[in-house]
């Protein structure tokens, strides 16, 4: 009889513990039911990245001195820097720069150790493509064009057109003043 009472007491203690656990589960469930949903409808709503978010790397061609520090500090030697040495000025001239974001681990070492600050991390995180070769960003895709304004032929033609139009306008205004003077 004494063993039967002990068995009943153990069974009742286990039942009370089970009910306590079930009650705790209901409390957690009811707590989560009162919260707002955490998911967002991604293409239509976008989260604002945090202040120190490491997204796509932006490259400024004009600031780069082709020192290749970014390649040395990169854990996987990812940036490809192509340059040629100009003997007359005794400096390196950058020809091309590219980063493959399909391989990049976005550690930020290249940005941190760049002496001229020509690299910086942007907040852009939509880097998915259908072709893995499209994730290789050269200097044109990751920054500005490598053509300086002085060497750009379209700017020269526009500026020459602008000069010729000013000359035409000056001649036209002179002819008007002459006709006014003659009248």
Secondary structure, 3 states (H helix, E strand, C coil): CHHHHHHHHHHHHHHHHHHHHHHHHHHHHHHHHCCCCCCCCCCCCCCCCCCCCCCCEEECCCCCCCCCHHHHHCCCCCCEEEEEEECCCCEEEEEEEEEECCCCCCCCHHHHHCCCCCEEECCCCCCCCCCHHHHEEEHHHHECCCCCCCCCHHHHHHHHHHHHHHHHHHHHHHHHHHHHHHC
